Amino acid sequence: MLQAIGLTSAPRRDLPPVVDDLTFEAQPGRVTALLGAPGSGKTTALRLMLELESGRGVAYFRGRPLHRIRHPAREVGVLLGDVPGHPARTARGQLRMLCAAAGVPASRADELLEVVGLAGLGDQRIATLSAGMDRRLGLASALLGDPHTLVLDEPARGLSPRERSWLYGLLRAHAAEGGTVLHATDDPKEAARTADRVVTIDEGRLVADQDVAAFSRTRLRPRVAVRTPQAARLAAVVSREARAARRSVEVVAEDSSRLSVYGSSCAEIGDTAYRHGVPVHQLADETGDAGPLAAADGPGSRPPVPKPASAVAVSELPPPITVRPARGPLRPLRYELRRLFGVRTTALIMTAVLVASVGLSVPLARSGRASLPELLVAWPDLLPLPPAAFGAGLLGALAFGDEFRHPALAAGRGTVPRRLGLLFAKLVVSAGVGLLLAVLSVLANVEALRLVYGGDLVKVPDNAAWLAASWVGLSIGCAWAGLLAAGVFRLTAAGVAAVLAVPVLVVPLVQKLLAEPSVRSIAGLPGRLRELSWLQWPYQVDRWVMAAVRVVTQPVGLALSLSLSALICAYAFTSLRGRARW
């Protein structure tokens, strides 16, 4: 059961709230339609239920508010708007990524593609899907966790009559298995055809809460649709004859050539038009809408339906609704891998990095001015960073940046939240990608230099271990800097800017600090650390400790360490501030 009690949106400026004290229920095993004209507050009401918009009131899903449900995707399936996926991702890849987020097996994606009729289109990219296919994919996303409740905002928008019939048949099947279905619509006839109960709202307030039979009786009236070039004359004749016969007939002019006649029949209108010589181009029985307030205020209608019993205990000031982030992926590492490699962007960036690295290394070696380490990583003096380090930073920035551009969790539940598990998964994956880029770029440069200039140019230096550690640390550090900055500022460009700021801004400042003469030395640091530690490591480890210290104390290493420390603090601060709103 879904219970919405006292939903009231936060008023903006001097305007009244979009949703005002809205209370209704959606029963399990039934399809409930939330009916209202465009702008009546349907979408805002759904967003209040899902804690996506601040206000007052409470919504219970089988007795629990959404933030009290441990795995929301397994309780509530949501479809608000279009599928919020990366346009270059395939339908199957999108669903598999959402499977990792919801903690369900990846095979569930193929099952739902079959259910929604997209089995043969799983490899088609989201950007190429038609409106009907997009709605099918959105419904598959909502059904991934096998939820009990479905909350859908105009799910049939833009669909053909055949697709509408299929969609509502699927919703009816879900309700028949004991599930709860709530969908918003602005078409009264559609609500009467598809729902068991219709909740009508107008200007954010409850107008009527009726079963479909009562709704059809009070809101929908049969009418005769007439199209004639002499509409005004026919309207006058029909009204005059109705008054003479003392019959209740209402004639409404839809436009200059179309009439809607209530309280009559096609035969009577046809006979009247024939007797008076009025040409008729169309004559058909239709079902008309009596208007949004007719159920409460129209002639012969029943009074507004009282609020459910659950609303009796509601105070005049309902509890506040706080906007809460979605729960994070239940399988973060698997989710992050599918997010990273589910689009061609990763492969294209890595390929561009290797090509640029080789293209810079070969001309550098020809000039003879660059040292061997600079040749191996393709780092000329005119560039702030080598291609591999910049590419690692760009992929790290995309790790969070794309999440905010194309939300990847269940539709309508917002972007990926700031969870330690997800952050750890992104750090691990971005570090792996940075390490892979660092190794591949060096190997590609070595092979290119040997091919062009022979094997004498490339020799293993004496401090190869220290150089390798520095190179790997730079690549991974750039990846993490881009990742954390994009997470803090919710923008890919901010992540890229943070990566470039290290060599352009921070390194010169560090170099000025290190230019001062030193009267103290860090020699003997490993021994002093051993004295403070409870664990006694072998003396061979001292060399590796000193190597790590040397890497960090270099200008670039120190600048990168300072930048990462600042970004970690900023990320922790924004995460704690977001949790404080709960």
C-alpha positions as CSV (number, residue, x, y, z in Angstrom):
1,M,0.0,0.0,0.0
2,L,1.1,3.5,-0.8
3,Q,-0.2,6.2,1.6
4,A,0.4,9.9,0.9
5,I,-0.5,12.1,3.9
6,G,-0.5,15.9,4.0
7,L,1.8,16.4,1.1
8,T,2.6,20.1,0.8
9,S,5.3,21.5,-1.3
10,A,7.5,24.4,-0.1
11,P,6.0,27.7,-1.3
12,R,8.2,29.8,-3.6
13,R,8.3,33.6,-2.9
14,D,4.8,34.9,-2.6
15,L,3.2,32.1,-4.7
16,P,1.0,29.4,-3.1
17,P,2.4,25.9,-2.8
18,V,2.1,23.7,-6.0
19,V,0.8,20.9,-3.8
20,D,-1.4,21.7,-0.8
21,D,-2.3,19.2,1.9
22,L,-2.7,16.3,-0.6
23,T,-3.8,13.0,1.0
24,F,-4.8,9.7,-0.7
25,E,-4.0,6.0,-0.8
26,A,-3.1,3.6,-3.6
27,Q,-4.1,0.0,-2.7
28,P,-2.1,-3.1,-3.6
29,G,-3.5,-5.2,-6.4
30,R,-5.0,-2.1,-8.0
31,V,-3.9,0.5,-10.6
32,T,-4.4,4.1,-9.3
33,A,-4.3,7.0,-11.6
34,L,-3.3,10.5,-10.3
35,L,-5.3,12.7,-12.7
36,G,-4.8,16.4,-13.2
37,A,-4.4,19.0,-15.9
38,P,-0.9,20.1,-16.9
39,G,0.4,22.3,-14.0
40,S,-2.0,20.8,-11.4
41,G,0.9,19.5,-9.3
42,K,1.0,15.8,-10.3
43,T,4.8,15.6,-10.8
44,T,5.5,17.6,-7.7
45,A,3.3,15.3,-5.7
46,L,5.3,12.3,-6.9
47,R,8.6,14.0,-6.2
48,L,7.4,14.7,-2.7
49,M,6.6,11.1,-2.1
50,L,10.0,10.1,-3.4
51,E,11.8,12.7,-1.2
52,L,13.2,14.4,-4.3
53,E,11.6,17.8,-3.3
54,S,11.4,19.5,0.0
55,G,8.1,20.3,1.7
56,R,5.8,18.8,4.3
57,G,3.9,15.6,4.7
58,V,4.8,11.9,4.6
59,A,4.5,9.0,2.2
60,Y,4.5,5.4,3.4
61,F,5.4,2.5,1.2
62,R,3.9,-0.5,3.0
63,G,4.1,1.4,6.2
64,R,7.6,2.8,5.8
65,P,8.9,6.1,4.4
66,L,11.4,5.8,1.6
67,H,14.4,6.8,3.6
68,R,13.7,4.0,6.1
69,I,13.7,1.3,3.4
70,R,17.1,-0.4,3.2
71,H,17.0,-1.1,-0.5
72,P,14.6,1.4,-2.1
73,A,15.0,0.0,-5.7
74,R,13.6,-3.4,-4.4
75,E,10.5,-1.7,-2.9
76,V,9.7,1.2,-5.3
77,G,10.2,1.3,-9.0
78,V,10.3,4.9,-10.3
79,L,10.0,6.4,-13.8
80,L,10.1,10.2,-13.9
81,G,10.8,11.6,-17.3
82,D,13.2,9.9,-19.7
83,V,15.8,7.3,-18.9
84,P,18.7,9.1,-17.2
85,G,21.5,7.2,-18.9
86,H,24.5,8.2,-20.9
87,P,23.3,8.6,-24.5
88,A,26.3,6.5,-25.8
89,R,25.5,3.6,-23.5
90,T,23.6,0.6,-24.9
91,A,20.3,-0.5,-23.5
92,R,21.7,-3.7,-22.1
93,G,24.8,-1.9,-20.7
94,Q,22.6,0.6,-18.9
95,L,20.4,-2.1,-17.3
96,R,23.4,-4.1,-16.3
97,M,25.0,-1.1,-14.6
98,L,21.7,-0.5,-12.8
99,C,21.7,-4.2,-11.8
100,A,25.0,-3.6,-10.0
101,A,23.5,-0.5,-8.3
102,A,20.4,-2.4,-7.2
103,G,22.4,-5.5,-6.1
104,V,20.6,-7.9,-8.5
105,P,22.2,-10.4,-10.9
106,A,23.2,-9.1,-14.3
107,S,21.0,-11.7,-15.9
108,R,18.0,-9.7,-14.7
109,A,18.8,-7.1,-17.5
110,D,18.3,-9.7,-20.3
111,E,15.1,-10.9,-18.6
112,L,13.6,-7.5,-18.5
113,L,14.7,-6.7,-22.1
114,E,12.6,-9.7,-23.1
115,V,9.7,-8.6,-20.9
116,V,9.5,-5.0,-22.3
117,G,10.0,-6.1,-25.9
118,L,13.6,-4.9,-26.4
119,A,15.3,-8.3,-26.6
120,G,16.6,-7.6,-30.1
121,L,17.6,-4.0,-29.4
122,G,19.9,-4.6,-26.4
123,D,23.0,-3.4,-28.2
124,Q,21.3,-0.2,-29.5
125,R,22.5,3.0,-27.9
126,I,20.1,5.1,-25.8
127,A,20.5,8.1,-28.0
128,T,19.1,6.2,-31.0
129,L,16.0,4.9,-29.2
130,S,12.6,6.1,-30.3
131,A,10.1,7.6,-27.8
132,G,8.4,4.2,-27.4
133,M,11.6,2.3,-27.0
134,D,12.8,4.9,-24.4
135,R,9.6,4.4,-22.4
136,R,10.1,0.6,-22.5
137,L,13.6,1.0,-21.3
138,G,12.5,3.3,-18.5
139,L,9.9,0.7,-17.4
140,A,12.6,-2.0,-17.5
141,S,14.8,0.2,-15.2
142,A,11.9,0.7,-12.8
143,L,11.3,-3.1,-12.7
144,L,14.9,-4.1,-12.2
145,G,14.7,-4.7,-8.4
146,D,11.3,-6.5,-8.7
147,P,9.6,-3.7,-6.7
148,H,6.2,-4.0,-5.0
149,T,5.2,-0.4,-5.9
150,L,5.5,1.4,-9.2
151,V,5.4,5.2,-9.3
152,L,5.3,6.5,-12.9
153,D,4.9,10.0,-14.2
154,E,2.8,9.9,-17.5
155,P,4.4,6.6,-18.6
156,A,2.4,6.6,-21.9
157,R,3.5,10.1,-23.0
158,G,4.4,10.0,-26.7
159,L,3.4,6.4,-27.3
160,S,1.2,5.1,-30.1
161,P,-2.2,3.5,-29.2
162,R,-0.8,0.1,-29.6
163,E,2.2,0.8,-27.3
164,R,-0.2,2.4,-24.7
165,S,-2.3,-0.8,-24.7
166,W,0.9,-2.9,-24.1
167,L,2.1,-0.6,-21.4
168,Y,-1.1,-0.5,-19.4
169,G,-1.4,-4.3,-19.9
170,L,2.0,-4.7,-18.2
171,L,0.9,-2.4,-15.3
172,R,-2.3,-4.4,-14.9
173,A,-0.3,-7.6,-14.8
174,H,1.9,-6.2,-12.1
175,A,-1.1,-5.2,-10.0
176,A,-2.7,-8.6,-10.6
177,E,0.4,-10.1,-8.8
178,G,-0.3,-8.0,-5.7
179,G,1.8,-5.0,-6.6
180,T,0.8,-1.3,-6.2
181,V,0.7,0.9,-9.3
182,L,0.4,4.7,-9.2
183,H,0.7,6.6,-12.5
184,A,0.0,10.2,-13.3
185,T,-2.0,11.3,-16.3
186,D,-3.8,14.3,-17.7
187,D,-6.3,12.4,-19.8
188,P,-9.6,11.5,-18.0
189,K,-10.5,8.9,-20.6
190,E,-7.2,7.2,-20.3
191,A,-7.6,7.1,-16.5
192,A,-11.0,5.6,-16.9
193,R,-9.8,2.9,-19.2
194,T,-6.6,1.9,-17.3
195,A,-7.2,2.5,-13.6
196,D,-9.2,0.9,-10.9
197,R,-9.2,4.1,-8.8
198,V,-8.8,7.7,-9.9
199,V,-7.4,10.4,-7.7
200,T,-8.2,13.8,-9.2
201,I,-6.3,16.9,-8.2
202,D,-6.5,20.5,-9.3
203,E,-4.1,23.3,-8.3
204,G,-2.4,20.9,-5.9
205,R,-5.5,20.0,-3.9
206,L,-7.6,16.9,-3.8
207,V,-10.8,17.2,-5.9
208,A,-12.0,13.6,-5.8
209,D,-10.9,10.1,-4.8
210,Q,-13.2,7.6,-6.6
211,D,-13.3,4.1,-8.0
212,V,-13.4,4.0,-11.7
213,A,-17.2,3.4,-12.0
214,A,-18.0,6.5,-9.9
215,F,-15.4,8.5,-11.8
216,S,-16.8,7.6,-15.2
217,R,-20.3,8.4,-14.0
218,T,-19.4,11.8,-12.5
219,R,-16.6,13.0,-14.7
220,L,-17.3,11.5,-18.1
221,R,-20.4,12.2,-20.2
222,P,-21.5,10.8,-23.5
223,R,-21.7,13.4,-26.3
224,V,-22.3,13.7,-30.0
225,A,-19.4,15.1,-32.0
226,V,-20.7,17.1,-35.1
227,R,-18.6,18.7,-37.8
228,T,-20.5,21.0,-40.2
229,P,-19.7,24.2,-42.1
230,Q,-22.9,25.8,-40.6
231,A,-22.1,25.1,-36.9
232,A,-23.7,28.2,-35.5
233,R,-27.0,27.6,-37.4
234,L,-27.1,23.9,-36.3
235,A,-26.4,24.9,-32.7
236,A,-29.2,27.4,-32.7
237,V,-31.7,24.9,-34.3
238,V,-30.8,22.1,-31.8
239,S,-31.1,24.4,-28.8
240,R,-34.5,25.7,-30.0
241,E,-35.9,22.3,-30.5
242,A,-34.6,21.1,-27.2
243,R,-36.3,24.0,-25.4
244,A,-39.5,23.3,-27.2
245,A,-39.5,19.7,-26.2
246,R,-38.3,20.6,-22.7
247,R,-35.3,18.4,-22.9
248,S,-31.9,19.0,-21.3
249,V,-29.5,19.4,-24.2
250,E,-26.2,21.3,-24.0
251,V,-24.5,22.4,-27.2
252,V,-20.8,23.5,-26.9
253,A,-19.0,25.1,-29.9
254,E,-15.5,23.6,-30.0
255,D,-14.5,25.7,-33.0
256,S,-16.1,27.4,-36.0
257,S,-17.0,24.0,-37.6
258,R,-17.3,21.6,-34.7
259,L,-19.9,21.1,-32.0
260,S,-20.2,18.8,-29.0
261,V,-23.9,18.1,-28.1
262,Y,-24.6,16.6,-24.6
263,G,-27.9,14.9,-23.8
264,S,-28.8,13.9,-27.4
265,S,-28.0,11.1,-29.9
266,C,-26.6,10.8,-33.4
267,A,-30.0,9.9,-34.7
268,E,-31.7,13.0,-33.2
269,I,-28.9,15.4,-34.4
270,G,-29.0,13.8,-37.9
271,D,-32.7,14.1,-38.2
272,T,-32.6,17.8,-37.1
273,A,-29.9,18.6,-39.5
274,Y,-31.8,16.9,-42.4
275,R,-35.1,18.7,-41.6
276,H,-33.3,22.1,-41.7
277,G,-31.0,21.4,-44.6
278,V,-27.8,21.7,-42.7
279,P,-24.9,19.7,-44.3
280,V,-23.1,17.4,-41.8
281,H,-19.5,16.2,-42.4
282,Q,-19.1,14.2,-39.2
283,L,-21.5,12.7,-36.7
284,A,-20.1,10.4,-34.0
285,D,-20.7,9.3,-30.4
286,E,-17.8,10.2,-28.1
287,T,-17.0,10.3,-24.4
288,G,-16.3,13.8,-23.1
289,D,-14.6,15.2,-20.1
290,A,-16.8,17.1,-17.6
291,G,-13.9,19.3,-16.5
292,P,-11.5,19.1,-13.5
293,L,-14.0,20.3,-10.9
294,A,-17.1,18.7,-12.2
295,A,-16.8,15.7,-9.8
296,A,-17.1,18.1,-6.9
297,D,-19.1,21.0,-8.2
298,G,-20.9,20.0,-11.3
299,P,-24.6,19.5,-11.6
300,G,-25.7,16.0,-10.4
301,S,-22.3,15.2,-9.1
302,R,-21.6,13.8,-5.7
303,P,-19.7,15.8,-3.0
304,P,-16.0,15.5,-2.6
305,V,-14.8,12.2,-1.3
306,P,-13.6,12.5,2.3
307,K,-9.9,11.8,3.1
308,P,-8.9,8.3,4.0
309,A,-9.0,7.2,7.6
310,S,-5.2,7.5,7.9
311,A,-5.5,11.2,7.5
312,V,-7.5,11.7,10.6
313,A,-4.4,11.9,12.8
314,V,-2.7,14.4,10.6
315,S,-2.0,17.7,12.4
316,E,-2.4,21.0,10.7
317,L,1.3,21.2,10.2
318,P,2.5,17.9,8.7
319,P,6.1,16.7,9.3
320,P,8.8,18.1,7.0
321,I,10.0,16.3,3.9
322,T,13.8,16.5,3.5
323,V,15.4,15.9,0.1
324,R,17.5,12.8,0.7
325,P,20.0,11.3,-1.7
326,A,19.5,7.9,-3.2
327,R,21.1,4.9,-1.5
328,G,24.4,4.1,-3.2
329,P,25.2,1.0,-5.4
330,L,25.0,-2.2,-3.5
331,R,27.9,-3.5,-5.6
332,P,30.0,-0.4,-6.1
333,L,33.1,-2.0,-7.7
334,R,31.1,-3.9,-10.3
335,Y,29.0,-0.8,-10.9
336,E,32.0,1.4,-11.4
337,L,33.6,-1.0,-13.9
338,R,30.4,-1.2,-15.9
339,R,30.1,2.6,-15.8
340,L,33.7,3.1,-17.0
341,F,33.8,0.6,-19.8
342,G,30.2,0.9,-20.9
343,V,30.9,3.7,-23.3
344,R,33.6,4.3,-25.9
345,T,34.9,7.4,-24.2
346,T,37.4,5.4,-22.1
347,A,38.9,3.5,-25.1
348,L,39.0,6.7,-27.2
349,I,40.8,8.6,-24.4
350,M,43.3,5.8,-23.8
351,T,44.0,5.5,-27.5
352,A,44.5,9.3,-27.9
353,V,46.9,9.3,-25.0
354,L,49.1,6.5,-26.5
355,V,49.1,8.2,-29.9
356,A,50.0,11.6,-28.4
357,S,52.6,10.1,-26.2
358,V,54.4,8.4,-29.1
359,G,54.0,11.5,-31.2
360,L,55.8,13.6,-28.6
361,S,58.5,11.1,-27.6
362,V,59.9,10.5,-31.1
363,P,60.5,14.3,-32.0
364,L,61.9,14.9,-28.5
365,A,64.5,12.2,-29.0
366,R,65.5,13.7,-32.3
367,S,66.4,17.0,-30.8
368,G,68.7,15.4,-28.2
369,R,67.8,17.9,-25.6
370,A,65.5,15.8,-23.5
371,S,66.7,13.3,-20.8
372,L,65.8,9.6,-21.0
373,P,63.0,9.8,-18.4
374,E,61.4,12.7,-20.3
375,L,61.5,10.6,-23.5
376,L,60.0,7.6,-21.8
377,V,57.0,9.5,-20.5
378,A,56.8,12.0,-23.4
379,W,57.0,15.1,-21.3
380,P,58.4,18.2,-23.1
381,D,59.0,21.3,-21.2
382,L,56.2,23.2,-22.9
383,L,53.5,20.9,-21.5
384,P,52.4,21.1,-17.9
385,L,51.7,17.3,-17.8
386,P,52.6,14.3,-19.9
387,P,49.7,12.9,-22.0
388,A,49.3,9.8,-19.8
389,A,49.0,11.7,-16.6
390,F,46.6,14.2,-18.1
391,G,44.5,11.3,-19.6
392,A,44.4,9.6,-16.2
393,G,43.1,12.9,-14.7
394,L,40.5,13.3,-17.4
395,L,39.2,9.7,-16.9
396,G,39.1,10.4,-13.1
397,A,37.2,13.6,-13.7
398,L,34.7,11.8,-15.8
399,A,34.1,9.2,-13.1
400,F,32.0,11.7,-11.1
401,G,31.4,14.3,-13.8
402,D,29.4,12.0,-16.0
403,E,27.3,10.9,-13.0
404,F,26.0,14.4,-12.5
405,R,25.5,15.0,-16.2
406,H,23.8,11.6,-16.8
407,P,22.4,10.2,-13.5
408,A,23.0,6.5,-13.5
409,L,20.9,5.2,-10.6
410,A,17.2,4.3,-10.8
411,A,15.2,6.8,-12.8
412,G,14.2,9.8,-10.9
413,R,16.2,8.9,-7.7
414,G,19.0,11.4,-8.4
415,T,22.8,11.0,-9.0
416,V,25.1,8.6,-7.3
417,P,25.4,9.6,-3.6
418,R,28.6,10.2,-1.6
419,R,29.2,6.8,0.0
420,L,32.5,5.6,1.2
421,G,32.1,2.3,-0.6
422,L,31.4,4.0,-3.9
423,L,34.3,6.5,-3.4
424,F,36.6,3.6,-2.6
425,A,35.5,1.8,-5.7
426,K,36.1,4.9,-7.9
427,L,39.5,5.4,-6.3
428,V,40.5,1.8,-6.9
429,V,39.3,1.8,-10.5
430,S,40.8,5.2,-11.4
431,A,44.1,4.1,-9.8
432,G,44.1,1.0,-12.0
433,V,43.3,3.0,-15.1
434,G,46.1,5.5,-14.2
435,L,48.6,2.6,-13.7
436,L,47.6,1.0,-16.9
437,L,48.0,4.2,-18.8
438,A,51.4,4.8,-17.2
439,V,52.7,1.4,-18.1
440,L,51.3,1.3,-21.7
441,S,52.6,4.8,-22.5
442,V,56.1,3.9,-21.4
443,L,56.0,0.6,-23.3
444,A,54.7,2.3,-26.5
445,N,57.3,5.0,-26.3
446,V,60.1,2.5,-25.8
447,E,59.0,0.4,-28.8
448,A,58.6,3.6,-30.9
449,L,62.1,4.9,-30.0
450,R,63.7,1.5,-30.7
451,L,61.9,1.3,-34.0
452,V,63.0,4.7,-35.2
453,Y,66.4,5.2,-33.6
454,G,67.5,1.7,-32.7
455,G,68.1,0.0,-29.3
456,D,71.1,2.0,-28.2
457,L,69.0,5.0,-27.2
458,V,66.8,3.2,-24.6
459,K,68.8,1.8,-21.7
460,V,67.6,0.9,-18.2
461,P,68.8,3.8,-15.9
462,D,70.4,3.1,-12.5
463,N,67.5,4.7,-10.6
464,A,64.8,2.9,-12.6
465,A,62.8,1.9,-9.4
466,W,62.7,5.5,-8.1
467,L,61.7,6.8,-11.6
468,A,59.0,4.1,-12.0
469,A,57.5,5.0,-8.6
470,S,57.5,8.7,-9.4
471,W,55.8,8.1,-12.7
472,V,53.2,5.8,-11.3
473,G,52.5,8.1,-8.4
474,L,52.1,11.1,-10.8
475,S,49.5,9.2,-13.0
476,I,47.5,7.9,-10.1
477,G,47.7,11.2,-8.3
478,C,46.3,13.0,-11.3
479,A,43.5,10.5,-11.6
480,W,42.5,11.0,-8.0
481,A,42.8,14.7,-8.2
482,G,40.4,14.8,-11.2
483,L,38.0,12.3,-9.4
484,L,37.8,14.2,-6.1
485,A,37.5,17.7,-7.7
486,A,34.7,16.5,-9.9
487,G,33.0,14.9,-6.9
488,V,33.3,18.1,-4.9
489,F,32.2,20.6,-7.6
490,R,29.9,18.1,-9.5
491,L,31.5,19.1,-12.8
492,T,33.9,17.4,-15.1
493,A,35.6,20.7,-16.0
494,A,36.3,21.3,-12.3
495,G,38.1,17.9,-12.2
496,V,40.2,18.7,-15.3
497,A,41.0,22.2,-13.9
498,A,42.2,20.7,-10.6
499,V,44.5,18.3,-12.5
500,L,46.0,21.2,-14.5
501,A,46.2,23.5,-11.5
502,V,48.9,21.2,-9.9
503,P,51.7,21.9,-12.4
504,V,50.5,25.4,-13.3
505,L,49.8,26.9,-9.9
506,V,50.8,24.6,-7.0
507,V,54.2,23.4,-8.3
508,P,55.6,27.0,-8.7
509,L,54.5,27.8,-5.1
510,V,56.1,24.6,-3.8
511,Q,59.3,25.3,-5.7
512,K,59.5,28.8,-4.1
513,L,59.2,27.2,-0.6
514,L,61.8,24.5,-1.3
515,A,64.2,27.1,-2.7
516,E,65.0,28.3,0.8
517,P,68.3,26.8,2.1
518,S,67.8,23.8,4.4
519,V,69.7,23.3,7.7
520,R,67.9,20.1,8.7
521,S,68.0,16.7,7.0
522,I,65.5,13.8,7.0
523,A,68.2,11.2,7.0
524,G,67.5,8.4,9.5
525,L,63.7,8.9,9.2
526,P,63.0,5.1,8.7
527,G,64.9,4.3,11.9
528,R,62.9,6.9,13.9
529,L,59.7,5.5,12.4
530,R,60.7,2.0,13.5
531,E,61.2,3.3,17.0
532,L,57.7,4.7,17.1
533,S,56.1,1.6,15.6
534,W,55.1,-1.5,17.5
535,L,55.9,-3.6,14.4
536,Q,59.5,-4.2,13.5
537,W,59.9,-4.4,9.8
538,P,63.0,-5.7,8.0
539,Y,65.9,-3.2,7.4
540,Q,65.5,-3.7,3.7
541,V,62.2,-1.8,3.9
542,D,64.1,1.3,4.9
543,R,65.3,1.8,1.4
544,W,61.7,1.7,0.1
545,V,60.5,4.1,2.8
546,M,63.2,6.6,1.8
547,A,62.3,6.2,-1.9
548,A,58.7,7.0,-1.1
549,V,59.7,10.0,1.0
550,R,61.9,11.2,-1.9
551,V,59.0,10.9,-4.3
552,V,56.7,12.9,-2.1
553,T,59.3,15.6,-1.3
554,Q,59.9,16.4,-4.9
555,P,58.2,19.6,-6.1
556,V,55.6,17.8,-8.2
557,G,55.0,15.1,-5.7
558,L,54.6,17.6,-2.8
559,A,52.3,19.8,-4.8
560,L,50.2,16.8,-5.8
561,S,50.1,15.6,-2.2
562,L,48.9,19.0,-1.0
563,S,46.2,19.2,-3.7
564,L,44.9,15.7,-2.9
565,S,44.8,16.5,0.9
566,A,42.8,19.6,0.2
567,L,40.4,17.8,-2.1
568,I,39.9,14.9,0.4
569,C,39.1,17.4,3.1
570,A,36.7,19.2,0.8
571,Y,35.0,16.0,-0.3
572,A,34.6,14.9,3.4
573,F,33.2,18.3,4.3
574,T,30.6,18.2,1.5
575,S,29.7,14.6,2.3
576,L,29.2,15.4,6.0
577,R,27.1,18.4,5.1
578,G,24.9,16.3,2.9
579,R,24.4,13.7,5.7
580,A,23.5,16.5,8.2
581,R,20.3,17.1,6.1
582,W,19.0,13.7,6.9
